[in-house]
Amino acid sequence: MSTTENISSIFINCMKVVNRFLLFLCCILCHHDRFFGQDYSHEALQELKQKAESCDSSGLAACEDLLTYYYRTGASPSDERRYISSMINCSQSLGDNDNLARAYNNLLYYYRYNASLDSLDVAIELLDELALVDTSIFVQSSKVAAALVKADYYYFMLDDVENGYRLYNELIKESYELQFYHIYLQAVLKIANYYSDDESYSKGIEFAKSRLAKLPDHNSPESHEFYYKTDIDAYEHALDRLQHATAVSILYDTNRDSVEVWNAYKVLQRIVKEQEQTNPYNAVISIMYILDRMTLLPIDTLLEYGNKGLRLDQTYDFQDNYIRTFHSENLIKIGKLGEAQKLLLEALEISKAQPNYYNEIADVYDNLATIALKRNQPEEARLKFDLHKVYKDSAYVRRKKNDIENVETKFALKEQEIENLRIEEEQVALSHRNKILSIMGGLIFLALMAAITFYVRMRKTAFRLAVLNEDKNKLFAILAHDLRNPIASLSNLSQKVKFLTEEGRLDELDTLAQNTDSKLRALNDNLNNILLWAITESNLVGVNPEKVSLQHEVNKINELYADAIKQKDIIIHNKLPSAEFVYTDLKVLQTILRNLINNAIKFSHSGGAIEFAVVREQAGLELRISDNGIGLHDTDKGQIESNTALRKKAQGTGIGLKISSELAAKVNLDLSLVPNPNGGTIGIIKFKTAA
């Protein structure tokens, strides 16, 4: 490059700097009220509103001024939305994309404070669409700056620190690549403030310094791109704020040496001098940060700056909680407890209206507790100090929950490579170990299945033995119960016969013979029943169905009990058809008939009658054996006894009916006893199939 070209380039850059400075100075002179927050007069507002009605450059400027006023004062959101719409429509009709981008940015801030994240995304999409058709620097930087608003919404409105931190970091990378260094510095400042809020001062300081070191030298004559893409005023303002925040962090970082702290003091003093005219509020805050660390200053000096800060706060309505807390602490020192308490209550109200101001609220309650102690109000002091602890703990929990380490990269690339190598080695070893474990697992599974099978078989065997043991006990009980009395009555039979013979009492001897014969038949029946039951319980009785004539089998049983029927003079009414056949097990049927007919004879009155009849039904055939004897118990009348009830009943009177019931169940017969309406009992055998 020639010397002439170098001189020309330097001259152009100098002129740009001068033009920007003059423009900034004009803005300060022309819009002094906007910068320092003074209200417009009624006449001035009306004049702006009239200008805003015209769709031209002056109307757009008026809309911008009104929106700034509404944004600062928080008045009339509906009017704010109205002028945003007016600005959008007018910019579109004029084809003025720069002002359209400004309108979309105003819409973005409107949604930021008055709507939801979805609405915020709508405004961002509008800026994205505009950036697709207009590649101008202002439009493109407006699009990137929108990401800063979205990150603020996550961080401050949703209290989603992790996503806010992520968006700030993405914005740092994007704005640096696009050389929008004024936006880059604002995003860096957000991260630095995050570290400061988390009291991680060292991290914040190092982060800010490392990002500042990446900035190009904008004072270099060759930095054409820097001036072309960066808003110098916004850049310098953000740079001052970042240097201010870094200096404050150095003051509060107890690990910093005295030289670095002294340099931070000098930075803050320089910023104070530069801001005394343009931004007196930030100047006072900076002084307070210095005074807060210099505890040996006279109390009058501290009170002077506290009063100065309050006057600025009242003038510009900043609603700053830090100024009030700072000044109240000094008022407490000189005993002005009432004034201090008033300021603290104002600071408490301001802090509670802000999200995540836990530390600030905790400091207010700490000072209120001090005032209560000085007033000799221990209970009030204890209450305030408890609240101080609650909010302090809340701030601590929030910091830990949203620790930056959760969202930063945990491992470097080299560490990852080492980890991958270790994983590969472990996988090889694991594959060999898995083969061995698979073989061992198979063997263990087989052993386990064998153990389970053995256990199940042992359980079945034990259960079967328990059942057999129970049956044995029942058999012995029945033998003792049903055979004891007949055998006992026959035990002295020979002596009775000898005695009656010697005495010549032949009639009684004949009666004794008949009784003995009856008892022997009963004993024989019982023995047969017990034998059959034992065989049944042992599952040795097979089911062999065959064609059986009911009339023939009933007649055979009646002949068996002919003597007993004749002795009681019982009339037999056999109404069974000769051609009535059924399919069933013959031995089982004979046992059931023998027991039912025996009971009918036994419980019939002398001169009674027993009737045998068949009733056909849709489900099969019923054999009914009716007598008019003593009948069932009164409690059994009107009930049809189930097999279970029949077994319970049979246990107390003998085993005949019990055996009959169990045998009937084995060959799929239904056996029941019901009261006879004419007196006596009806035994019913239900056959499922007839021949």
C-alpha positions in Angstrom: 0.0 0.0 0.0 1.4 3.5 -0.9 1.9 6.3 1.5 -0.9 8.3 -0.2 -3.3 5.5 0.4 -2.3 5.2 4.0 -2.8 8.9 4.6 -6.2 8.7 2.9 -7.3 5.7 5.0 -6.2 7.4 8.2 -8.1 10.6 7.2 -11.3 8.6 6.4 -11.2 6.8 9.7 -10.6 10.0 11.6 -13.6 11.6 9.9 -15.8 8.6 10.8 -14.8 9.0 14.5 -15.4 12.7 14.4 -18.8 12.3 12.7 -19.9 9.7 15.2 -18.8 11.9 18.1 -20.6 14.9 16.7 -23.7 12.8 16.2 -23.6 11.5 19.7 -23.1 15.0 21.1 -26.1 16.2 19.1 -28.2 13.4 20.4 -27.2 14.4 24.0 -28.0 18.1 23.3 -31.3 17.4 21.4 -32.6 14.7 23.6 -31.3 15.6 27.0 -34.6 14.9 28.6 -34.7 11.3 27.3 -31.2 10.5 28.6 -31.8 11.8 32.1 -35.4 10.6 32.4 -37.2 14.0 32.7 -40.8 13.9 31.9 -42.2 15.6 28.8 -44.6 18.4 29.5 -48.2 18.0 28.4 -47.7 20.3 25.5 -44.6 18.5 24.3 -46.4 15.1 24.5 -49.3 16.4 22.4 -46.9 17.8 19.9 -45.1 14.4 19.6 -48.5 12.6 19.2 -49.5 15.0 16.4 -46.2 14.4 14.6 -46.6 10.6 15.0 -49.8 10.8 12.9 -47.8 11.6 9.8 -46.3 8.7 7.8 -42.9 10.2 7.1 -39.4 10.4 8.7 -40.5 13.0 11.2 -43.5 10.8 12.2 -41.3 7.8 12.6 -38.9 9.8 14.8 -41.9 11.0 16.9 -43.1 7.4 17.3 -39.7 6.4 18.5 -39.6 9.2 21.1 -43.0 8.3 22.4 -42.1 4.7 22.7 -39.0 5.6 24.6 -41.1 7.8 26.9 -43.7 5.0 27.5 -41.0 2.4 28.0 -39.3 4.6 30.6 -42.4 5.6 32.5 -44.3 2.3 32.1 -47.4 4.3 31.3 -50.2 3.3 28.9 -49.1 -0.1 27.4 -52.0 0.1 25.0 -50.6 3.4 23.5 -47.2 1.8 23.4 -48.6 -1.0 21.3 -50.5 1.4 19.1 -47.3 3.4 18.2 -45.4 0.3 17.5 -48.0 -0.8 15.0 -48.1 2.7 13.5 -44.3 2.6 13.2 -44.4 -0.9 11.5 -47.1 0.1 9.0 -45.4 3.4 8.1 -41.9 1.8 7.7 -43.4 -0.9 5.4 -45.2 1.6 3.3 -42.1 3.8 3.0 -39.8 0.8 2.4 -37.6 2.0 5.2 -36.1 -1.3 6.5 -33.9 0.5 9.1 -36.9 2.0 10.9 -38.8 -1.3 10.4 -36.0 -3.1 12.2 -36.3 -0.4 15.0 -40.1 -1.0 15.1 -39.6 -4.8 15.4 -37.0 -4.2 18.2 -39.6 -2.0 20.0 -42.1 -4.8 19.6 -39.5 -7.2 21.0 -39.1 -5.1 24.2 -42.9 -4.7 24.4 -43.3 -8.5 24.4 -40.3 -8.8 26.8 -42.2 -7.0 29.5 -45.9 -7.5 28.7 -46.3 -10.9 27.1 -44.9 -14.4 26.9 -42.0 -16.3 25.3 -44.2 -17.3 22.4 -44.9 -13.6 21.6 -41.2 -12.9 21.9 -40.5 -15.5 19.3 -43.0 -13.9 17.0 -41.0 -10.6 17.0 -37.7 -12.5 16.6 -39.2 -14.3 13.5 -40.2 -10.9 12.0 -36.6 -9.7 12.4 -35.3 -12.9 10.9 -37.5 -12.6 7.9 -36.5 -9.0 7.4 -32.8 -10.0 7.6 -33.3 -12.5 4.8 -34.3 -9.7 2.4 -32.1 -6.9 3.7 -28.4 -7.6 4.3 -27.7 -4.1 5.6 -25.5 -3.8 8.7 -28.2 -2.2 10.8 -30.8 -4.9 10.0 -28.4 -7.7 10.5 -27.2 -6.3 13.9 -30.8 -5.8 15.0 -31.5 -9.5 14.3 -28.4 -10.6 16.3 -29.3 -8.2 19.2 -32.8 -9.8 19.4 -31.1 -12.9 20.7 -29.8 -10.8 23.6 -33.4 -9.9 24.5 -34.5 -13.5 24.4 -31.6 -14.6 26.6 -32.6 -11.8 29.1 -36.1 -13.1 29.1 -35.0 -16.6 30.0 -32.6 -15.3 32.6 -34.6 -12.6 34.3 -38.3 -13.3 33.6 -38.4 -17.1 33.5 -35.5 -17.6 36.1 -34.1 -20.2 33.7 -30.5 -19.4 34.3 -29.1 -22.4 32.4 -30.9 -21.5 29.1 -30.1 -17.8 29.6 -26.4 -18.6 30.1 -26.5 -20.9 27.0 -28.0 -18.2 24.8 -25.5 -15.6 26.0 -22.6 -17.9 25.1 -24.1 -18.6 21.6 -24.6 -14.9 21.1 -20.9 -14.2 22.1 -19.8 -16.6 19.4 -22.2 -15.4 16.7 -21.6 -11.6 17.3 -17.8 -12.1 17.3 -17.9 -14.0 14.0 -20.1 -11.3 12.4 -17.8 -8.6 13.9 -20.7 -6.9 15.8 -18.5 -6.1 18.7 -20.9 -3.8 20.5 -23.3 -6.8 20.8 -20.4 -9.1 21.6 -19.5 -6.8 24.6 -23.0 -6.7 25.9 -23.3 -10.5 25.9 -19.9 -10.7 27.6 -21.1 -8.2 30.2 -24.2 -10.5 30.9 -22.0 -13.5 31.6 -19.7 -11.4 33.8 -22.7 -10.1 35.8 -23.8 -13.7 36.2 -20.5 -14.6 37.8 -20.8 -11.5 40.0 -24.4 -12.4 41.1 -23.1 -15.9 41.9 -20.2 -14.3 43.9 -17.8 -16.2 41.7 -15.7 -13.0 41.3 -12.5 -14.6 40.2 -14.2 -16.5 37.4 -16.0 -13.4 36.2 -12.8 -11.3 36.2 -10.9 -13.9 34.2 -13.8 -14.4 31.8 -14.1 -10.7 31.1 -10.4 -10.3 30.6 -10.1 -13.2 28.2 -12.9 -11.9 26.1 -11.6 -8.4 26.1 -8.2 -9.7 24.9 -9.9 -11.1 21.8 -11.1 -7.6 20.6 -9.2 -6.0 17.8 -7.6 -2.6 18.3 -10.3 -0.3 17.0 -8.0 2.7 17.2 -5.8 1.1 14.5 -6.1 2.9 11.1 -6.5 -0.5 9.4 -9.6 -1.5 11.3 -12.1 -0.6 8.6 -14.4 -3.5 9.2 -14.5 -2.7 12.9 -16.0 0.8 12.2 -18.1 -0.5 9.4 -20.0 -3.1 11.4 -19.8 -1.8 15.0 -21.9 0.9 16.6 -19.0 2.8 18.2 -21.3 4.6 20.7 -22.9 1.4 21.9 -19.5 -0.3 21.9 -17.9 2.3 24.1 -20.9 2.4 26.4 -20.8 -1.4 26.8 -17.0 -1.3 27.2 -17.3 1.2 30.1 -20.0 -1.0 31.7 -17.8 -4.1 31.4 -14.8 -2.3 32.8 -17.0 -1.0 35.6 -18.3 -4.5 36.4 -14.8 -6.0 36.3 -13.5 -3.3 38.6 -16.3 -3.9 41.1 -15.7 -7.7 41.0 -12.0 -7.0 41.7 -13.0 -4.8 44.7 -15.2 -7.6 46.1 -12.8 -10.5 45.3 -10.8 -11.0 48.6 -8.1 -13.0 46.7 -6.9 -10.0 44.7 -3.7 -8.3 45.7 -3.5 -4.6 46.6 -2.0 -3.5 43.3 -4.9 -5.0 41.3 -7.4 -3.5 43.8 -5.8 -0.1 43.5 -6.0 -0.3 39.7 -9.7 -1.1 40.0 -10.1 2.0 42.2 -8.5 4.1 39.5 -10.7 2.6 36.8 -13.9 3.4 38.8 -12.6 6.9 39.5 -12.0 7.5 35.8 -15.5 6.2 35.0 -17.0 8.4 37.7 -15.4 11.5 36.2 -16.5 10.6 32.7 -20.1 9.9 33.8 -20.6 12.8 36.2 -22.1 14.8 33.4 -23.6 12.2 31.0 -24.8 9.6 33.5 -24.6 10.9 37.1 -26.5 7.9 38.5 -23.9 5.4 37.4 -21.3 7.8 38.7 -22.8 7.8 42.2 -23.2 4.0 42.1 -19.5 3.6 41.2 -18.5 5.9 44.1 -20.7 3.9 46.4 -18.9 0.7 45.4 -15.6 2.3 46.2 -16.9 3.7 49.5 -18.4 0.4 50.4 -14.9 -1.1 50.4 -13.1 1.8 52.0 -14.4 1.3 55.5 -12.0 3.9 57.1 -13.6 6.9 55.4 -15.4 9.4 57.7 -19.1 8.8 58.3 -19.9 12.3 57.0 -18.4 11.4 53.6 -20.5 8.3 53.4 -23.7 10.1 54.4 -22.9 12.8 51.8 -22.7 10.4 48.9 -25.8 8.5 50.2 -27.9 11.7 50.2 -26.5 12.5 46.7 -27.6 9.1 45.5 -31.1 9.5 47.0 -31.5 12.9 45.3 -30.6 11.4 42.0 -32.9 8.5 42.5 -35.8 10.8 43.4 -35.1 13.1 40.4 -34.9 10.3 37.8 -37.2 7.8 39.6 -34.6 5.0 39.3 -36.1 3.0 42.2 -32.7 1.7 43.2 -32.6 -0.6 46.2 -28.8 -0.5 46.6 -28.7 3.3 47.3 -31.4 2.9 50.0 -29.6 0.0 51.7 -26.2 1.7 51.5 -27.5 4.9 53.0 -29.6 3.2 55.7 -26.6 1.3 57.0 -24.8 4.6 57.6 -27.9 6.2 59.2 -28.1 3.2 61.6 -24.5 4.0 62.6 -25.4 7.6 63.7 -28.7 6.5 65.4 -31.2 7.7 62.9 -33.2 4.5 63.1 -36.5 5.9 61.9 -35.1 7.3 58.6 -33.1 4.1 58.1 -36.1 1.9 58.6 -38.2 3.9 56.1 -35.4 3.5 53.5 -35.1 -0.2 54.2 -38.8 -0.8 53.8 -38.7 1.0 50.4 -35.7 -1.1 49.4 -37.6 -4.3 50.5 -40.5 -3.4 48.3 -38.3 -2.7 45.3 -36.3 -5.9 45.8 -39.4 -8.1 46.1 -40.7 -6.7 42.8 -37.6 -8.0 41.1 -36.9 -11.7 40.3 -34.1 -13.5 42.1 -33.2 -10.6 44.4 -32.7 -13.0 47.3 -29.4 -11.5 48.5 -30.7 -8.0 48.4 -33.8 -8.9 50.4 -31.6 -10.8 52.9 -29.5 -7.7 53.4 -32.6 -5.6 54.1 -33.8 -8.0 56.7 -30.4 -8.1 58.3 -30.4 -4.3 58.7 -34.0 -4.4 60.0 -32.9 -6.9 62.6 -30.1 -4.6 63.7 -32.6 -1.7 64.1 -34.9 -3.9 66.2 -32.0 -4.9 68.5 -31.0 -1.2 68.9 -34.6 -0.5 69.9 -34.5 -3.4 72.5 -37.0 -5.5 70.5 -35.5 -9.0 70.6 -38.5 -10.8 69.3 -38.8 -8.5 66.4 -35.1 -8.8 65.7 -35.2 -12.6 65.9 -38.1 -12.6 63.3 -36.2 -10.4 60.9 -33.0 -12.3 61.3 -34.9 -15.6 60.5 -36.2 -14.0 57.3 -32.6 -12.9 56.5 -31.5 -16.6 56.8 -34.4 -17.8 54.7 -33.6 -15.5 51.8 -29.8 -16.0 52.2 -30.4 -19.8 51.9 -32.6 -19.3 48.9 -29.9 -17.4 47.1 -27.4 -20.0 48.0 -29.6 -22.8 46.7 -30.3 -21.0 43.5 -26.6 -20.4 42.9 -25.8 -24.1 43.4 -28.7 -25.3 41.3 -27.7 -23.1 38.4 -24.0 -23.5 38.7 -22.1 -22.7 35.6 -20.3 -26.0 35.8 -23.5 -27.7 34.8 -23.5 -26.0 31.4 -19.8 -25.6 30.7 -17.7 -28.2 28.9 -16.5 -30.7 31.5 -13.7 -32.5 29.6 -11.0 -31.3 27.2 -10.4 -33.0 23.9 -7.3 -34.8 25.1 -9.1 -36.1 28.2 -11.8 -37.4 25.9 -9.3 -39.2 23.7 -7.8 -40.9 26.8 -11.2 -41.8 28.0 -12.1 -43.4 24.6 -8.9 -45.4 24.7 -9.7 -46.6 28.2 -13.2 -47.5 27.1 -11.9 -49.6 24.2 -9.6 -51.5 26.6 -12.4 -52.1 29.0 -14.6 -53.3 26.2 -12.1 -56.0 25.2 -11.7 -57.1 28.8 -15.5 -57.0 29.2 -16.1 -59.2 26.2 -13.9 -62.0 27.7 -15.5 -61.5 31.1 -19.0 -61.6 29.6 -18.3 -65.0 28.0 -17.2 -66.5 31.3 -20.2 -64.9 33.0 -22.5 -66.3 30.4 -21.2 -69.9 30.9 -21.4 -69.5 34.7 -24.8 -68.0 34.4 -26.0 -70.9 32.3 -24.7 -73.4 34.9 -26.3 -71.5 37.7 -29.6 -71.3 35.8 -29.6 -75.1 35.3 -28.7 -75.7 39.0 -31.5 -73.3 40.0 -34.1 -75.0 37.8 -33.0 -78.4 39.2 -33.4 -77.1 42.7 -36.8 -75.6 41.9 -38.0 -78.9 40.3 -36.8 -80.9 43.3 -38.4 -78.5 45.7 -41.8 -78.6 43.8 -41.7 -82.4 43.8 -40.9 -82.5 47.5 -43.7 -80.1 48.2 -46.1 -82.3 46.3 -44.9 -85.4 48.1 -45.2 -83.7 51.5 -48.7 -82.6 50.6 -49.7 -86.1 49.5 -48.3 -87.6 52.7 -50.2 -85.0 54.7 -53.4 -85.9 52.9 -52.8 -89.6 53.4 -52.0 -89.1 57.1 -55.3 -87.1 57.5 -57.2 -89.9 55.8 -55.6 -92.4 58.1 -56.7 -90.4 61.1 -60.2 -90.1 59.7 -60.3 -93.9 59.1 -59.2 -94.6 62.6 -61.7 -92.2 64.1 -64.5 -93.8 62.0 -63.5 -97.3 63.0 -63.4 -96.3 66.7 -66.8 -94.5 66.4 -68.9 -96.8 64.2 -67.4 -100.2 65.2 -66.9 -99.7 68.9 -70.6 -100.0 70.0 -71.5 -103.0 67.9 -68.4 -104.9 69.0 -68.9 -103.9 72.6 -72.6 -105.2 72.5 -71.4 -108.5 71.2 -68.5 -108.9 73.6 -70.6 -110.7 76.3 -73.0 -112.5 73.9 -71.9 -116.0 74.9 -72.6 -115.3 78.6 -76.1 -114.0 77.7 -76.9 -117.1 75.7 -75.7 -119.4 78.4 -77.7 -117.5 81.1 -81.0 -117.5 79.0 -80.6 -121.2 78.2 -80.0 -122.2 81.8 -83.0 -120.2 82.8 -85.2 -121.6 80.0 -86.1 -118.2 78.7 -86.2 -119.3 75.0 -88.4 -116.4 73.8 -85.8 -113.9 75.0 -83.1 -116.1 73.5 -84.9 -115.8 70.1 -85.1 -112.1 70.4 -81.4 -111.9 71.3 -80.6 -114.0 68.2 -82.6 -111.6 66.0 -80.9 -108.6 67.5 -77.5 -110.2 67.2 -78.2 -111.0 63.6 -79.2 -107.3 62.9 -76.0 -106.0 64.6 -73.8 -108.4 62.7 -75.4 -107.2 59.4 -74.9 -103.6 60.4 -71.3 -104.4 61.4 -70.8 -106.1 58.0 -72.3 -103.1 56.2 -70.0 -100.8 58.0 -66.9 -102.9 57.3 -67.9 -103.0 53.6 -68.3 -99.3 53.5 -65.1 -98.6 55.3 -63.2 -100.9 52.9 -64.8 -99.3 49.9 -64.0 -95.8 51.3 -60.4 -96.7 51.9 -60.1 -98.0 48.3 -61.8 -94.8 47.1 -59.5 -92.5 49.0 -56.5 -94.3 47.6 -57.8 -93.7 44.1 -57.9 -97.4 43.4 -61.5 -97.4 42.2 -61.7 -96.9 38.5 -64.7 -95.5 36.7 -66.2 -98.2 34.5 -69.5 -97.0 33.1 -71.9 -99.6 31.7 -75.6 -100.0 30.9 -77.5 -100.6 34.1 -81.2 -101.4 34.7 -82.4 -99.3 37.6 -85.4 -101.6 38.3 -83.2 -104.7 38.5 -80.6 -103.1 40.8 -83.3 -101.7 43.2 -85.0 -105.1 43.4 -81.7 -106.8 44.3 -81.1 -104.3 47.1 -84.7 -104.7 48.4 -84.2 -108.5 48.5 -81.0 -107.9 50.5 -83.0 -106.0 53.1 -86.1 -108.2 52.9 -86.0 -109.3 56.6 -85.7 -105.7 57.8 -88.6 -104.6 55.5 -90.7 -107.5 56.7 -89.9 -106.8 60.3 -91.0 -103.2 60.1 -94.0 -104.1 57.9 -92.8 -101.5 55.2 -94.7 -101.3 51.9 -92.5 -101.0 48.8 -93.9 -99.0 45.8 -91.5 -99.7 42.9 -92.6 -97.5 40.1 -89.5 -97.9 38.0 -90.1 -98.9 34.4 -88.4 -102.2 33.4 -87.0 -100.5 30.3 -85.3 -97.7 32.2 -81.5 -97.9 31.8 -78.6 -95.6 32.7 -74.9 -95.5 32.0 -72.9 -95.5 35.2 -70.4 -97.5 37.3 -72.3 -100.5 38.7 -70.4 -100.9 42.0 -70.7 -97.2 42.8 -74.4 -97.3 42.0 -74.9 -100.4 44.2 -73.1 -98.7 47.1 -75.2 -95.5 46.9 -78.5 -97.5 46.5 -77.6 -99.7 49.5 -76.9 -96.7 51.7 -80.1 -94.8 50.6 -82.4 -97.8 51.0 -80.8 -98.8 54.3 -81.4 -95.3 55.6 -85.0 -95.2 54.3 -85.7 -98.5 56.1 -83.9 -97.5 59.2 -85.7 -94.2 59.6 -89.2 -95.3 58.4 -92.0 -95.9 61.0 -93.5 -99.4 61.3 -96.1 -99.8 58.6 -94.5 -97.0 56.6 -93.9 -97.0 52.8 -90.9 -96.5 50.5 -91.4 -95.4 46.9 -89.0 -95.7 44.0 -89.7 -93.4 41.0 -88.0 -91.9 38.0 -88.4 -88.3 36.8 -87.0 -87.3 33.4 -85.6 -83.8 32.9 -83.9 -81.9 30.1 -80.5 -82.3 31.8 -80.9 -86.0 32.4 -82.8 -88.4 34.7 -83.5 -88.5 38.4 -84.0 -91.5 40.6 -86.1 -90.6 43.7 -86.3 -92.8 46.8 -89.0 -91.5 49.1 -89.9 -92.5 52.6 -92.4 -91.2 55.2 -90.3 -91.7 58.2 -88.8 -89.3 60.8 -87.5 -87.0 58.1 -84.7 -84.4 58.2 -84.0 -82.1 61.1 -86.2 -79.0 61.3 -83.2 -76.8 60.5 -82.7 -78.8 57.2 -86.3 -78.5 56.0 -86.9 -76.6 52.8 -83.2 -76.8 51.8 -81.5 -78.8 49.1 -78.3 -80.1 50.6 -75.1 -79.9 48.5 -72.5 -82.6 48.5 -70.4 -80.6 51.0 -73.4 -80.2 53.3 -74.2 -83.9 52.9 -70.6 -84.8 54.0 -70.9 -82.6 57.1 -74.2 -84.2 58.0 -72.9 -87.7 57.4 -69.9 -87.3 59.7 -72.1 -87.3 62.8 -74.4 -90.2 61.8 -72.1 -92.7 60.1 -69.9 -92.9 57.0 -72.5 -94.4 54.6 -73.8 -91.1 53.2 -70.3 -89.6 53.2 -69.0 -92.5 51.1 -72.0 -92.3 48.8 -71.5 -88.6 48.3 -67.8 -88.9 47.5 -68.4 -91.9 45.2 -71.2 -90.0 43.4 -68.8 -87.1 42.7 -66.2 -89.4 41.3 -68.6 -90.9 38.7 -70.3 -87.5 37.8 -73.5 -88.2 39.7 -75.4 -85.6 41.9 -76.6 -86.9 45.3 -78.9 -85.0 47.6 -81.5 -85.3 50.4 -84.6 -83.1 50.5 -87.6 -83.1 52.8 -90.7 -85.1 51.7 -93.7 -82.8 51.6 -95.8 -85.7 53.0 -93.3 -86.3 55.8 -90.0 -88.2 55.7 -87.1 -87.7 53.3 -86.4 -88.0 49.5 -83.0 -89.2 48.3 -82.3 -88.0 44.8 -79.7 -89.4 42.4 -79.2 -87.3 39.2 -77.8 -89.1 36.2 -76.4 -86.8 33.5 -77.0 -89.4 30.7 -79.6 -92.0 30.3 -79.4 -95.1 28.0 
